[in-house]
Structures are given as structure tokens and as C-alpha cells.
Amino acid sequence: MTENQPVKVGLKSKITNKLVAVYPHSVNVSSKEVEKQVFDWYYAQGCANEDELPNLFVDTLTDEELKNFH
């Protein structure tokens, strides 16, 4: 992730690499801060999501991924 330009990020499965959730904000901070923000946001969407978090990772998204998500 670049720190200079805002980018769209989402959560992907470590197992299937499938996009699970799109973070609704553009980010332009360090990777560690972004990961915490995105994980906190996803957890806030539903407490059951906590069980999924160990199997997810934060990744930058392409326009194609955004277009094809749900």
C-alpha cells in the first residue's frame, strides 16, 4: 500500500483469496494502522465476524475486484 495516495482495501480469505468485505473508506496510512482499522470496522459489523478474522487479510483492491464484488 502506498502512503501517498488513497487506496481502496478489503478483506480477503487466506484460504481461497476470495474477497469477503470491502472497507467503505479510502485509506492512506501505514499498513499496520490500516489493518487495525479494517479489522475493527469488520468486527463492528457483527460480533460473529470475530471468528472469521484469523482467516482474513487486508489487501488493496483493483477496480475490477470492486466492480465484481456482490
N, C-alpha and C positions, 0 to 999 in steps of 0.2 A: 504494500500500500504506500502510496506517496503521501507525504505530509503537506505538500504544497497545493494540491488540487483536491476538491471534494470528490469523493467516490461513493458509489452505492455498494453496500455489503449485505451479505445474508448468511444464514446458517446452512451448512451442508452436512450430510451424513458422512461419517468417517468410513462407513462400510460400503455404501452404494455411490457416494459422491453426489447424491440427488439433493437438489435444493429443497430445503424444508421450510424456510421462512425468509422473507425479505425485510431487512431493517428499514423502517419507514423514513429515515433521515439520511442525508448525505453526511459523510464523516471526513475529517481531515486532521485527525490527531494520531498519535503513535499507536502502533499495533496493540500494545498491552492495554491501553485505555479503551480502544475500540472494542476489543474482545470483552472486557468487563461491561461496557455499556450495552453491547448487543446481548450478552448473556443475561444481564439484569432485566433488559427490556423483554426478552423471551420468557423469562421466569414470571414476570409481572402479567403476561398474557394468560397465564393459568398455572397454578401450582403443580399440576401434573407434569408440566414441561420440565420440571427439575430432574425427573428420572431420565429424560432424553439428553440432557446437556452433556454428560460424559461421552456420548457418541456423536457429538456435533463439533464442527469447527467453523470459524468465521473466515469468509473468503470474499474477495472483491468479485463483483458481478459484471458480466458483459451485458450489452444492450439486448442481445439475443436471449440470454437467460431471463432477463427481466420481462421481455415480451412473451416468453413461453411459460412463465410461472402462473399456474392456475388459470 
